[in-house]
């Protein structure tokens, strides 16, 4: 009986152990399943992170593209129609700041950019009138009522009654538009009569002068205005750029020196054949007193040579020759004066023209970088500067070089004549040949 009880207890313990072991195996299986599920979730999370990083990079790429578009639009705005330009620039800068600080909100940024372009498009097909401060071509500021017709035409009128229109001049790389005073009296009077009413009612009605060419030369092209010679020269000078200033100074300097040398060589050192003939005749006839009077009342180097020979007539010939030679040597520097300077100016003028060519090409490439090659007017400024300065430099250098050569030959001829006439006077002055 007791043995049977022990067997039952043993069986019961074994069953309990088997049950616990089964429970442990079940728990191990559950742990393995949980681990497998955790691994699957981790893989899924890593995949989601990778997808998130990829999407984030895509958003950054879109943000970078958006920022590039905004930068180009900002540059285009600075060179575009200047009405409401400051507000548009500030709007672009604000959107750029949002894109840089929160690139993940790309949808919001694209919506803001879309709204900006829509508003710009509305401005292009609308007109309004407001009071604004405009910058004139002389860099003065005027607060005037401004009429805007789209983003192409604008008019303004100052309190003094002067009328202005916004013309496309392409003179400035940053802003090719410029406020220009209206020269057409009839159009200016019509605007002066209509502007106050339009500004008061904010409704633009009636006739309005419109320059469809958008060019400061419109009146000239239409035959309404003819430019004066002074205006043509002034515009030509301005088109050459800042290098035209030293070129102009070189031209003026060269003209002054050329005039000086021509006067000196033509008047002060002209051949006085009558003087020489009279002097030789007096010397041949031994009329030293008459020759002395002739030398006293005459001017020039020949008269001084004759006077020197007469003073040394009682001396030996070598002494007189030395005195005449000193006189000739003293005269040569006055003949050479300014000739070297003219040669330098003739060489400097084309070099300055080349400098203008370089600056003009640099200006043209800056225009291409900022605005592209779509508008020839933006390139014309740099090209004209490059060509005009070269033309002016060569125009100055070639005549100066040719005239310098002529003056150099004239100087040599004058020196040779002085030496020849001095020898003739010495030979007939009755000086003793031996020292």
KELO-878712 format. One line per 10 residues: for each residue x, y, z negated of N, C-alpha, C. Coordinates in steps of 0.1 Angstrom, whole numbers, always signed. Layout:
X,Y,Z,X,Y,Z,X,Y,Z ~ ...;
END
This chain:
+8,-12,+0,+0,+0,+0,+9,+13,+0 ~ +18,+12,-9,+27,+24,-10,+36,+25,+3 ~ +39,+13,+8,+47,+13,+20,+39,+18,+32 ~ +27,+15,+32,+18,+20,+43,+17,+35,+42 ~ +16,+40,+30,+15,+54,+28,+28,+62,+33 ~ +39,+55,+30,+52,+61,+35,+52,+62,+50 ~ +47,+51,+56,+47,+51,+71,+38,+62,+76 ~ +27,+64,+70,+17,+74,+75,+24,+88,+73 ~ +30,+90,+62,+37,+103,+60,+48,+105,+70 ~ +55,+94,+73,+66,+96,+83,+60,+99,+97;
+49,+92,+100,+42,+95,+113,+37,+109,+114 ~ +31,+113,+103,+26,+127,+102,+37,+137,+104 ~ +48,+135,+97,+60,+144,+98,+65,+144,+113 ~ +65,+132,+119,+70,+132,+132,+61,+139,+142 ~ +48,+138,+140,+39,+145,+148,+40,+160,+146 ~ +42,+164,+134,+44,+179,+131,+57,+184,+138 ~ +67,+175,+137,+80,+179,+144,+78,+180,+159 ~ +71,+170,+165,+68,+170,+179,+60,+183,+183 ~ +51,+186,+174,+42,+198,+177,+51,+210,+177 ~ +59,+212,+167,+68,+223,+166,+77,+224,+178;
+82,+213,+182,+92,+212,+193,+85,+216,+206 ~ +72,+212,+207,+64,+216,+219,+62,+231,+219 ~ +59,+236,+207,+56,+250,+206,+69,+258,+209 ~ +81,+253,+205,+93,+260,+208,+96,+259,+223 ~ +93,+248,+229,+96,+247,+244,+86,+257,+251 ~ +74,+258,+246,+64,+267,+252,+69,+281,+251 ~ +75,+284,+239,+80,+298,+237,+92,+301,+246 ~ +101,+291,+247,+112,+292,+256,+107,+295,+271 ~ +97,+287,+274,+92,+290,+288,+86,+303,+290 ~ +79,+308,+279,+73,+322,+279,+84,+332,+280;
+95,+330,+272,+106,+339,+272,+112,+340,+286 ~ +114,+328,+293,+120,+328,+306,+111,+335,+316 ~ +97,+333,+314,+88,+340,+323,+89,+355,+321 ~ +89,+359,+308,+90,+374,+305,+103,+379,+311 ~ +114,+372,+309,+127,+376,+315,+126,+378,+330 ~ +120,+368,+336,+119,+369,+351,+110,+380,+355 ~ +99,+383,+347,+91,+394,+350,+98,+407,+348 ~ +106,+408,+337,+114,+420,+334,+124,+422,+346 ~ +130,+411,+351,+140,+413,+362,+133,+418,+374 ~ +121,+413,+376,+113,+417,+388,+110,+432,+387;
+105,+436,+374,+102,+450,+372,+114,+459,+373 ~ +126,+454,+369,+138,+462,+370,+142,+464,+385 ~ +141,+453,+392,+143,+454,+407,+134,+464,+413 ~ +121,+463,+409,+111,+472,+415,+114,+486,+411 ~ +118,+488,+398,+122,+502,+393,+134,+507,+401 ~ +144,+499,+403,+156,+503,+410,+152,+507,+425 ~ +143,+499,+430,+139,+502,+444,+131,+515,+444 ~ +123,+517,+434,+115,+529,+433,+125,+541,+431 ~ +135,+539,+423,+145,+550,+421,+152,+553,+434 ~ +156,+543,+442,+162,+545,+454,+153,+552,+464;
+140,+548,+464,+131,+555,+473,+129,+569,+469 ~ +129,+572,+455,+128,+585,+450,+140,+594,+454 ~ +152,+588,+453,+164,+596,+457,+164,+599,+472 ~ +159,+589,+479,+158,+591,+494,+149,+602,+497 ~ +137,+601,+491,+127,+612,+493,+132,+625,+488 ~ +139,+625,+477,+145,+637,+471,+155,+643,+481 ~ +164,+635,+487,+173,+640,+497,+166,+645,+509 ~ +155,+638,+513,+147,+643,+524,+141,+657,+521 ~ +136,+659,+509,+131,+672,+504,+142,+682,+505 ~ +154,+678,+500,+166,+688,+500,+169,+691,+515;
+169,+681,+524,+171,+684,+538,+161,+694,+543 ~ +148,+691,+540,+138,+701,+545,+140,+714,+539 ~ +144,+715,+526,+146,+728,+519,+158,+735,+526 ~ +168,+727,+529,+180,+734,+536,+176,+739,+550 ~ +168,+731,+557,+163,+736,+570,+154,+748,+568 ~ +146,+748,+558,+137,+760,+555,+146,+772,+552 ~ +156,+770,+544,+165,+781,+540,+172,+786,+552 ~ +177,+777,+561,+183,+782,+574,+174,+790,+582 ~ +161,+785,+583,+151,+793,+591,+149,+807,+584 ~ +149,+807,+571,+146,+820,+564,+158,+829,+566;
+171,+823,+566,+182,+832,+569,+182,+838,+582 ~ +179,+830,+592,+178,+835,+606,+166,+845,+607 ~ +155,+843,+600,+144,+852,+601,+148,+865,+594 ~ +156,+864,+583,+161,+876,+576,+170,+885,+585 ~ +179,+878,+592,+188,+885,+601,+179,+891,+613 ~ +170,+884,+618,+161,+889,+628,+153,+900,+624 ~ +148,+900,+611,+140,+911,+606,+148,+923,+605 ~ +161,+922,+601,+169,+934,+600,+171,+941,+613 ~ +171,+933,+624,+173,+938,+637,+160,+940,+645 ~ +149,+937,+638,+136,+938,+645,+129,+951,+643;
+117,+952,+647,+109,+965,+646,+109,+969,+631 ~ +114,+981,+628,+117,+985,+615,+104,+989,+606 ~ +93,+989,+612,+81,+992,+604,+78,+981,+594 ~ +76,+984,+581,+74,+974,+571,+86,+964,+570 ~ +97,+969,+574,+109,+960,+574,+113,+956,+560 ~ +113,+966,+551,+117,+963,+537,+108,+953,+530 ~ +95,+954,+532,+86,+945,+526,+88,+930,+531 ~ +90,+929,+545,+92,+916,+550,+105,+910,+545 ~ +115,+918,+544,+128,+913,+539,+127,+908,+525 ~ +120,+916,+516,+118,+912,+502,+110,+899,+502;
+100,+898,+510,+92,+885,+511,+100,+873,+514 ~ +109,+875,+524,+118,+864,+528,+127,+860,+516 ~ +133,+870,+510,+142,+868,+499,+135,+861,+487 ~ +123,+864,+485,+115,+857,+474,+113,+843,+477 ~ +109,+840,+490,+107,+826,+494,+120,+818,+493 ~ +131,+825,+497,+144,+818,+497,+148,+815,+482 ~ +145,+824,+473,+148,+821,+459,+140,+809,+454 ~ +127,+808,+458,+119,+797,+454,+124,+784,+459 ~ +128,+784,+472,+133,+772,+478,+146,+767,+472 ~ +155,+777,+468,+167,+773,+461,+165,+768,+447;
+156,+774,+440,+154,+770,+426,+146,+757,+424 ~ +136,+755,+433,+127,+744,+432,+126,+737,+446 ~ +136,+730,+451,+135,+724,+464,+125,+713,+465 ~ +121,+707,+454,+111,+696,+454,+97,+701,+458 ~ +94,+714,+456,+81,+719,+460,+81,+724,+475 ~ +86,+715,+483,+88,+718,+497,+75,+722,+504 ~ +64,+715,+500,+51,+717,+507,+46,+731,+504 ~ +48,+736,+491,+45,+749,+488,+53,+760,+496 ~ +66,+757,+497,+75,+766,+504,+71,+767,+519 ~ +68,+755,+525,+64,+755,+539,+51,+763,+541;
+42,+761,+531,+29,+769,+532,+32,+784,+531 ~ +41,+788,+522,+44,+802,+521,+50,+807,+534 ~ +59,+799,+539,+66,+803,+552,+56,+804,+563 ~ +46,+795,+564,+36,+795,+574,+27,+808,+572 ~ +24,+811,+560,+16,+823,+557,+24,+836,+562 ~ +37,+836,+559,+45,+847,+563,+45,+849,+578 ~ +47,+838,+586,+46,+839,+600,+32,+843,+606 ~ +22,+838,+599,+8,+842,+603,+6,+857,+601 ~ +11,+862,+590,+10,+877,+587,+18,+885,+597 ~ +30,+880,+601,+37,+887,+611,+30,+887,+624;
+24,+876,+627,+17,+875,+640,+5,+885,+640 ~ -2,+886,+628,-13,+895,+627,-8,+910,+629 ~ +4,+913,+624,+9,+926,+626,+13,+929,+641 ~ +17,+919,+648,+20,+920,+662,+8,+924,+670 ~ -4,+920,+666,-16,+923,+674,-25,+933,+667 ~ -20,+940,+658,-28,+950,+650,-21,+964,+651 ~ -29,+974,+647,-23,+987,+646,-28,+994,+633 ~ -19,+1002,+627,-23,+1009,+615,-16,+1023,+614 ~ -19,+1031,+604,-13,+1044,+602,-10,+1045,+588 ~ +2,+1048,+584,+6,+1050,+570,+16,+1061,+569;
+19,+1065,+557,+29,+1075,+555,+42,+1068,+550 ~ +53,+1070,+558,+65,+1063,+555,+77,+1072,+557 ~ +88,+1068,+552,+101,+1076,+553,+109,+1070,+564 ~ +112,+1078,+574,+119,+1073,+586,+134,+1079,+586 ~ +143,+1071,+592,+157,+1075,+594,+159,+1080,+608 ~ +162,+1092,+610,+165,+1098,+623,+179,+1095,+628 ~ +181,+1098,+641,+194,+1095,+647,+206,+1102,+640 ~ +203,+1114,+634,+213,+1122,+627,+215,+1118,+613 ~ +209,+1106,+609,+210,+1100,+595,+203,+1108,+585 ~ +193,+1117,+589,+185,+1124,+580,+172,+1116,+578;
+166,+1118,+566,+154,+1111,+562,+142,+1120,+563 ~ +131,+1116,+569,+119,+1124,+570,+107,+1115,+566 ~ +99,+1121,+557,+86,+1114,+553,+75,+1119,+562 ~ +70,+1110,+570,+60,+1114,+580,+49,+1104,+581 ~ +37,+1108,+586,+27,+1097,+590,+32,+1090,+602 ~ +30,+1076,+601,+36,+1068,+612,+24,+1059,+617 ~ +23,+1060,+630,+13,+1051,+637,+21,+1039,+643 ~ +15,+1027,+640,+22,+1015,+645,+12,+1008,+654 ~ +17,+1004,+666,+9,+996,+675,+16,+983,+677 ~ +12,+973,+669,+19,+960,+669,+33,+961,+664;
+42,+954,+669,+56,+955,+666,+64,+960,+678 ~ +58,+969,+685,+65,+974,+698,+66,+989,+698 ~ +55,+996,+694,+55,+1010,+695,+51,+1017,+682 ~ +57,+1028,+679,+54,+1035,+667,+57,+1050,+670 ~ +49,+1058,+663,+50,+1073,+664,+50,+1079,+651 ~ +57,+1090,+649,+57,+1098,+636,+57,+1112,+639 ~ +52,+1120,+629,+52,+1135,+631,+55,+1141,+617 ~ +65,+1150,+617,+69,+1157,+605,+59,+1168,+602 ~ +61,+1173,+590,+52,+1184,+585,+54,+1197,+594 ~ +66,+1198,+600,+69,+1210,+608,+64,+1208,+622;
+57,+1197,+625,+51,+1196,+638,+60,+1188,+648 ~ +71,+1184,+645,+80,+1177,+654,+75,+1162,+655 ~ +75,+1157,+668,+70,+1144,+670,+82,+1135,+673 ~ +80,+1122,+669,+91,+1112,+671,+85,+1099,+676 ~ +92,+1092,+683,+88,+1078,+687,+99,+1068,+684 ~ +96,+1056,+681,+106,+1046,+678,+110,+1039,+691 ~ +122,+1042,+696,+127,+1037,+708,+137,+1026,+706 ~ +138,+1018,+716,+148,+1007,+716,+161,+1012,+723 ~ +171,+1015,+715,+184,+1020,+721,+195,+1011,+721 ~ +195,+1001,+711,+206,+991,+710,+219,+998,+707;
+219,+1010,+701,+232,+1017,+697,+238,+1011,+685 ~ +230,+1005,+676,+235,+1000,+663,+233,+985,+663 ~ +243,+978,+659,+242,+963,+658,+232,+959,+648 ~ +231,+966,+637,+222,+962,+626,+207,+964,+630 ~ +204,+975,+636,+191,+978,+640,+191,+985,+654 ~ +186,+978,+664,+187,+984,+678,+176,+995,+680 ~ +167,+996,+670,+157,+1007,+672,+161,+1020,+665 ~ +156,+1031,+671,+161,+1044,+666,+149,+1054,+668 ~ +147,+1062,+658,+137,+1073,+659,+142,+1084,+667 ~ +135,+1087,+678,+139,+1097,+688,+129,+1108,+689;
+133,+1121,+689,+124,+1132,+690,+118,+1132,+704 ~ +105,+1134,+705,+98,+1135,+718,+101,+1148,+725 ~ +105,+1147,+738,+108,+1159,+746,+97,+1163,+755 ~ +87,+1154,+757,+76,+1157,+765,+66,+1166,+757 ~ +65,+1178,+761,+57,+1188,+754,+42,+1184,+753 ~ +37,+1180,+765,+23,+1176,+765,+19,+1165,+756 ~ +28,+1154,+756,+25,+1143,+748,+27,+1147,+733 ~ +37,+1155,+730,+39,+1160,+716,+27,+1168,+711 ~ +21,+1176,+720,+10,+1184,+716,-3,+1175,+713 ~ -5,+1166,+722,-16,+1157,+720,-15,+1149,+707;
-3,+1145,+704,-1,+1137,+692,-3,+1146,+680 ~ +2,+1159,+681,+0,+1168,+670,-15,+1171,+667 ~ -23,+1171,+677,-37,+1174,+676,-45,+1162,+670 ~ -40,+1150,+674,-48,+1138,+670,-43,+1131,+657 ~ -30,+1133,+654,-24,+1126,+642,-32,+1129,+629 ~ -34,+1142,+626,-41,+1145,+613,-55,+1138,+612 ~ -62,+1138,+623,-76,+1131,+622,-74,+1116,+621 ~ -65,+1110,+628,-63,+1096,+626,-58,+1092,+612 ~ -49,+1100,+607,-44,+1097,+593,-55,+1099,+583 ~ -65,+1108,+585,-76,+1110,+576,-86,+1099,+576;
-89,+1094,+589,-99,+1084,+590,-94,+1070,+591 ~ -81,+1069,+593,-74,+1056,+595,-79,+1048,+607 ~ -85,+1056,+616,-90,+1050,+629,-82,+1057,+640 ~ -76,+1049,+649,-68,+1055,+660,-77,+1054,+672 ~ -81,+1066,+677,-90,+1067,+689,-84,+1078,+698 ~ -86,+1076,+711,-82,+1087,+720,-70,+1083,+728 ~ -65,+1092,+736,-53,+1090,+744,-40,+1091,+736 ~ -31,+1082,+739,-18,+1081,+732,-7,+1079,+742 ~ +3,+1087,+741,+15,+1086,+750,+23,+1074,+746 ~ +25,+1065,+755,+32,+1052,+753,+43,+1051,+763;
+55,+1049,+759,+67,+1047,+767,+69,+1032,+769 ~ +64,+1027,+780,+64,+1013,+782,+78,+1008,+785 ~ +87,+1016,+789,+101,+1012,+791,+109,+1011,+779 ~ +104,+1018,+768,+111,+1017,+755,+126,+1020,+756 ~ +129,+1031,+763,+143,+1035,+766,+144,+1050,+765 ~ +156,+1054,+759,+158,+1068,+757,+161,+1075,+770 ~ +163,+1067,+781,+165,+1073,+794,+152,+1073,+803 ~ +141,+1070,+796,+128,+1069,+804,+125,+1081,+812 ~ +126,+1093,+806,+123,+1105,+813,+132,+1107,+825 ~ +145,+1103,+823,+154,+1104,+835,+151,+1094,+845;
+147,+1082,+841,+144,+1072,+851,+131,+1075,+859 ~ +122,+1081,+852,+109,+1085,+859,+110,+1098,+866 ~ +122,+1105,+866,+124,+1117,+873,+118,+1129,+866 ~ +114,+1128,+853,+109,+1139,+846,+120,+1148,+840 ~ +132,+1143,+839,+142,+1150,+833,+156,+1147,+839 ~ +163,+1157,+843,+176,+1155,+849,+187,+1159,+839 ~ +197,+1150,+837,+207,+1153,+827,+217,+1163,+833 ~ +222,+1171,+824,+232,+1181,+828,+246,+1174,+828 ~ +255,+1181,+834,+269,+1176,+835,+275,+1174,+821 ~ +272,+1183,+812,+277,+1182,+799,+271,+1170,+792;
+258,+1168,+794,+252,+1156,+787,+257,+1143,+793 ~ +260,+1143,+806,+266,+1131,+812,+280,+1128,+806 ~ +288,+1138,+805,+301,+1137,+800,+301,+1132,+785 ~ +291,+1138,+778,+290,+1135,+763,+286,+1120,+762 ~ +276,+1116,+770,+272,+1102,+769,+283,+1092,+773 ~ +290,+1096,+783,+302,+1088,+788,+312,+1087,+777 ~ +315,+1098,+770,+324,+1098,+759,+320,+1089,+748 ~ +307,+1090,+744,+301,+1082,+733,+302,+1067,+737 ~ +299,+1064,+749,+299,+1050,+753,+313,+1044,+752 ~ +323,+1052,+753,+337,+1046,+751,+341,+1043,+737;
+333,+1047,+727,+336,+1044,+713,+346,+1053,+707 ~ +351,+1049,+696,+360,+1058,+688,+374,+1059,+694 ~ +378,+1050,+703,+391,+1051,+709,+391,+1063,+719 ~ +380,+1068,+723,+380,+1079,+732,+385,+1092,+726 ~ +385,+1092,+712,+390,+1104,+705,+405,+1106,+708 ~ +413,+1095,+704,+428,+1097,+707,+431,+1098,+722 ~ +423,+1092,+731,+425,+1093,+745,+422,+1108,+749 ~ +412,+1114,+744,+409,+1128,+747,+420,+1137,+742 ~ +425,+1134,+730,+436,+1142,+725,+449,+1141,+733 ~ +452,+1128,+738,+464,+1126,+747,+462,+1133,+760;
+450,+1133,+765,+447,+1140,+778,+449,+1155,+776 ~ +444,+1161,+766,+445,+1175,+763,+460,+1179,+761 ~ +467,+1171,+753,+481,+1173,+751,+489,+1172,+763 ~ +487,+1162,+772,+494,+1161,+784,+491,+1173,+794 ~ +479,+1177,+794,+476,+1189,+803,+483,+1201,+798 ~ +484,+1203,+785,+491,+1215,+780,+506,+1214,+784 ~ +512,+1203,+782,+526,+1201,+785,+529,+1202,+800 ~ +520,+1196,+808,+522,+1197,+823,+521,+1212,+827 ~ +511,+1219,+822,+509,+1233,+826,+522,+1241,+822 ~ +527,+1238,+810,+539,+1245,+805,+551,+1243,+814;
+553,+1230,+818,+565,+1227,+826,+563,+1233,+840 ~ +551,+1232,+846,+549,+1238,+859,+551,+1253,+859 ~ +547,+1259,+849,+549,+1274,+848,+564,+1277,+847 ~ +571,+1269,+838,+585,+1272,+836,+593,+1269,+848 ~ +590,+1258,+855,+598,+1254,+867,+595,+1263,+879 ~ +582,+1268,+880,+578,+1276,+891,+582,+1290,+890 ~ +581,+1296,+878,+583,+1310,+876,+597,+1313,+870 ~ +600,+1307,+859,+613,+1310,+852,+625,+1306,+860 ~ +624,+1294,+868,+635,+1289,+875,+632,+1288,+890 ~ +624,+1296,+895,+622,+1296,+910,+634,+1301,+917;
+636,+1297,+929,+648,+1301,+937,+646,+1316,+941 ~ +655,+1324,+937,+654,+1338,+941,+665,+1340,+952 ~ +661,+1337,+964,+671,+1338,+975,+675,+1352,+978 ~ +666,+1361,+976,+669,+1376,+978,+680,+1380,+968 ~ +678,+1375,+955,+687,+1379,+945,+701,+1374,+948 ~ +702,+1361,+952,+715,+1355,+955,+721,+1362,+967 ~ +713,+1365,+978,+719,+1372,+990,+725,+1386,+986 ~ +717,+1393,+978,+722,+1406,+974,+734,+1405,+965 ~ +734,+1396,+956,+746,+1394,+947,+758,+1390,+955 ~ +757,+1381,+964,+769,+1376,+972,+774,+1388,+981;
+764,+1396,+986,+768,+1407,+994,+776,+1417,+986 ~ +772,+1421,+974,+779,+1430,+966,+793,+1425,+962 ~ +793,+1412,+959,+806,+1406,+955,+816,+1406,+967 ~ +811,+1403,+979,+820,+1403,+991,+825,+1417,+993 ~ +817,+1427,+991,+821,+1441,+993,+828,+1447,+981 ~ +831,+1439,+971,+838,+1443,+959,+830,+1455,+951 ~ +817,+1454,+952,+808,+1464,+946,+804,+1458,+932 ~ +813,+1457,+923,+810,+1451,+910,+799,+1459,+902 ~ +799,+1472,+903,+790,+1481,+896,+775,+1478,+901 ~ +774,+1477,+914,+761,+1474,+920,+756,+1460,+916;
+766,+1451,+916,+762,+1437,+912,+758,+1437,+897 ~ +765,+1445,+889,+762,+1446,+875,+748,+1451,+873 ~ +744,+1462,+880,+731,+1468,+879,+720,+1457,+884 ~ +723,+1450,+894,+714,+1440,+899,+712,+1429,+888 ~ +722,+1425,+882,+721,+1415,+871,+714,+1420,+859 ~ +715,+1433,+856,+709,+1439,+844,+694,+1440,+846 ~ +689,+1444,+859,+675,+1446,+861,+668,+1433,+865 ~ +675,+1422,+867,+669,+1409,+870,+668,+1400,+858 ~ +659,+1390,+859,+657,+1380,+849,+660,+1367,+854 ~ +663,+1357,+845,+665,+1344,+849,+679,+1339,+847;
+682,+1326,+849,+695,+1321,+846,+705,+1326,+856 ~ +701,+1328,+869,+711,+1333,+879,+716,+1347,+875 ~ +707,+1355,+870,+711,+1369,+866,+721,+1368,+855 ~ +719,+1358,+846,+728,+1357,+834,+741,+1351,+839 ~ +741,+1342,+849,+754,+1337,+854,+762,+1348,+860 ~ +755,+1356,+869,+762,+1367,+875,+768,+1377,+865 ~ +760,+1380,+855,+765,+1389,+844,+777,+1383,+837 ~ +777,+1370,+834,+788,+1364,+828,+801,+1364,+836 ~ +799,+1362,+849,+811,+1362,+858,+816,+1376,+859 ~ +808,+1386,+859,+813,+1400,+860,+820,+1404,+847;
+815,+1399,+836,+822,+1402,+823,+836,+1396,+822 ~ +837,+1384,+829,+850,+1377,+829,+858,+1380,+842 ~ +854,+1390,+849,+861,+1392,+862,+876,+1395,+861 ~ +879,+1401,+850,+893,+1405,+848,+901,+1394,+841 ~ +894,+1383,+838,+901,+1372,+831,+905,+1362,+842 ~ +911,+1351,+837,+915,+1340,+846,+903,+1332,+849 ~ +903,+1325,+861,+892,+1317,+865,+888,+1306,+856 ~ +897,+1298,+850,+893,+1287,+840,+885,+1293,+829 ~ +888,+1305,+824,+880,+1310,+813,+866,+1313,+817 ~ +865,+1319,+829,+851,+1322,+835,+843,+1309,+837;
+850,+1299,+842,+843,+1286,+845,+838,+1280,+832 ~ +846,+1281,+822,+841,+1276,+809,+829,+1284,+804 ~ +829,+1297,+805,+818,+1305,+801,+805,+1302,+809 ~ +807,+1300,+822,+795,+1296,+830,+790,+1282,+827 ~ +800,+1273,+824,+796,+1260,+820,+788,+1259,+807 ~ +793,+1268,+798,+785,+1269,+785,+771,+1274,+787 ~ +770,+1284,+796,+757,+1289,+800,+748,+1279,+806 ~ +753,+1271,+815,+745,+1260,+821,+741,+1249,+811 ~ +751,+1246,+803,+748,+1236,+792,+737,+1241,+783 ~ +737,+1254,+780,+726,+1259,+771,+713,+1260,+778;
+713,+1260,+791,+700,+1261,+799,+694,+1247,+801 ~ +702,+1237,+801,+697,+1223,+804,+686,+1219,+794 ~ +688,+1221,+780,+677,+1216,+771,+664,+1222,+774 ~ +663,+1235,+778,+650,+1241,+781,+644,+1235,+794 ~ +653,+1229,+803,+647,+1222,+814,+642,+1208,+810 ~ +649,+1202,+801,+644,+1188,+797,+633,+1188,+787 ~ +629,+1200,+782,+619,+1201,+771,+606,+1195,+776 ~ +600,+1186,+767,+587,+1180,+769,+586,+1169,+779 ~ +597,+1167,+787,+596,+1156,+798,+595,+1143,+791 ~ +603,+1140,+781,+602,+1127,+774,+589,+1125,+767;
+583,+1136,+762,+570,+1135,+755,+559,+1131,+766 ~ +560,+1137,+778,+551,+1133,+788,+552,+1119,+792 ~ +564,+1114,+792,+566,+1099,+796,+560,+1090,+785 ~ +561,+1094,+772,+555,+1087,+761,+540,+1087,+762 ~ +534,+1099,+765,+520,+1100,+767,+515,+1091,+778 ~ +522,+1091,+789,+518,+1083,+801,+518,+1068,+797 ~ +527,+1064,+789,+528,+1050,+784,+517,+1047,+774 ~ +514,+1056,+765,+505,+1054,+754,+490,+1053,+759 ~ +487,+1061,+769,+473,+1061,+774,+467,+1048,+778 ~ +474,+1040,+786,+469,+1026,+790,+469,+1017,+778;
+478,+1019,+768,+478,+1010,+757,+466,+1013,+748 ~ +462,+1026,+747,+450,+1029,+739,+438,+1024,+747 ~ +438,+1024,+760,+427,+1018,+768,+426,+1004,+766 ~ +437,+997,+764,+437,+982,+761,+431,+980,+747 ~ +435,+989,+738,+429,+988,+724,+414,+989,+725 ~ +409,+999,+733,+395,+1000,+734,+388,+988,+741 ~ +395,+982,+750,+390,+969,+756,+389,+959,+745 ~ +398,+957,+736,+398,+947,+726,+386,+950,+716 ~ +385,+963,+712,+374,+966,+703,+361,+964,+709 ~ +360,+968,+722,+347,+966,+729,+343,+951,+730;
+353,+942,+733,+350,+928,+734,+346,+923,+720 ~ +353,+927,+710,+349,+923,+696,+335,+927,+693 ~ +331,+939,+697,+317,+944,+694,+307,+936,+702 ~ +311,+932,+714,+302,+924,+723,+300,+910,+716 ~ +311,+904,+711,+310,+890,+705,+302,+891,+692 ~ +303,+902,+685,+295,+904,+673,+280,+905,+677 ~ +277,+911,+688,+263,+912,+692,+258,+898,+696 ~ +267,+890,+703,+262,+877,+707,+260,+868,+695 ~ +269,+870,+685,+267,+862,+672,+255,+865,+665 ~ +251,+878,+665,+239,+882,+657,+226,+880,+665;
+226,+883,+678,+214,+884,+685,+213,+874,+697 ~ +224,+867,+700,+224,+859,+711,+226,+866,+724 ~ +224,+859,+735,+226,+865,+748,+213,+869,+756 ~ +202,+869,+749,+190,+871,+755,+187,+885,+760 ~ +193,+895,+753,+191,+909,+757,+204,+915,+762 ~ +204,+918,+775,+216,+924,+781,+220,+938,+774 ~ +210,+945,+769,+213,+958,+763,+222,+957,+751 ~ +221,+946,+744,+229,+945,+732,+244,+942,+736 ~ +246,+936,+747,+259,+934,+752,+265,+945,+760 ~ +256,+954,+765,+261,+965,+773,+270,+975,+766;
+267,+977,+753,+275,+986,+745,+290,+982,+744 ~ +292,+969,+741,+306,+964,+740,+313,+964,+753 ~ +305,+960,+764,+312,+959,+777,+315,+973,+782 ~ +306,+983,+780,+309,+996,+785,+321,+1002,+777 ~ +322,+999,+764,+333,+1004,+756,+346,+998,+761 ~ +346,+985,+765,+358,+979,+769,+363,+984,+783 ~ +353,+987,+792,+357,+991,+805,+360,+1006,+806 ~ +352,+1014,+799,+354,+1028,+799,+367,+1032,+794 ~ +371,+1027,+782,+384,+1031,+776,+396,+1027,+786 ~ +395,+1015,+792,+405,+1011,+801,+406,+1020,+813;
+394,+1024,+818,+393,+1033,+829,+399,+1047,+826 ~ +396,+1052,+814,+401,+1065,+810,+416,+1065,+808 ~ +420,+1054,+801,+435,+1053,+799,+443,+1053,+811 ~ +438,+1045,+821,+445,+1045,+834,+444,+1058,+842 ~ +432,+1064,+841,+430,+1077,+847,+439,+1088,+842 ~ +442,+1087,+829,+452,+1097,+823,+466,+1093,+826 ~ +469,+1080,+825,+483,+1076,+827,+489,+1078,+841 ~ +481,+1074,+851,+486,+1075,+865,+490,+1089,+869 ~ +481,+1099,+868,+485,+1112,+872,+496,+1118,+864 ~ +496,+1115,+851,+507,+1121,+842,+520,+1114,+846;
+520,+1101,+850,+532,+1095,+854,+538,+1100,+867 ~ +529,+1102,+877,+533,+1108,+889,+538,+1122,+888 ~ +531,+1130,+881,+535,+1144,+879,+548,+1145,+871 ~ +549,+1136,+861,+562,+1135,+854,+574,+1132,+863 ~ +572,+1123,+872,+583,+1120,+882,+586,+1132,+890 ~ +575,+1139,+895,+577,+1152,+903,+585,+1162,+895 ~ +581,+1164,+882,+588,+1174,+874,+602,+1170,+871 ~ +605,+1157,+869,+618,+1152,+867,+627,+1156,+879 ~ +622,+1153,+891,+629,+1156,+903,+631,+1171,+904 ~ +621,+1179,+901,+622,+1193,+901,+633,+1198,+892;
+633,+1193,+880,+643,+1197,+870,+657,+1194,+875 ~ +659,+1182,+881,+672,+1179,+887,+676,+1188,+898 ~ +667,+1192,+907,+669,+1201,+917,+673,+1215,+912 ~ +666,+1219,+902,+669,+1233,+896,+683,+1233,+890 ~ +687,+1222,+883,+700,+1221,+877,+711,+1221,+888 ~ +708,+1214,+899,+718,+1213,+910,+719,+1227,+917 ~ +708,+1234,+918,+708,+1248,+924,+716,+1257,+915 ~ +714,+1256,+902,+721,+1265,+893,+736,+1263,+894 ~ +740,+1251,+894,+754,+1248,+895,+760,+1253,+909 ~ +752,+1251,+920,+757,+1255,+933,+758,+1271,+933;
+748,+1278,+928,+748,+1292,+928,+759,+1298,+919 ~ +761,+1291,+908,+772,+1295,+899,+785,+1294,+905 ~ +787,+1283,+913,+800,+1281,+920,+802,+1292,+931 ~ +791,+1295,+938,+792,+1306,+949,+796,+1319,+943 ~ +790,+1322,+931,+793,+1335,+925,+807,+1335,+920 ~ +812,+1324,+914,+826,+1323,+909,+836,+1325,+920 ~ +833,+1318,+932,+842,+1319,+943,+843,+1333,+949 ~ +833,+1341,+947,+833,+1354,+953,+835,+1365,+943 ~ +838,+1362,+931,+840,+1372,+920,+854,+1377,+919 ~ +863,+1372,+927,+877,+1378,+927,+885,+1373,+915;
+881,+1362,+909,+889,+1357,+897,+902,+1351,+902 ~ +912,+1351,+893,+925,+1345,+896,+923,+1330,+894 ~ +929,+1323,+902,+928,+1308,+902,+937,+1302,+892 ~ +948,+1308,+888,+957,+1302,+879,+955,+1307,+865 ~ +958,+1299,+856,+956,+1303,+842,+969,+1308,+837;
END
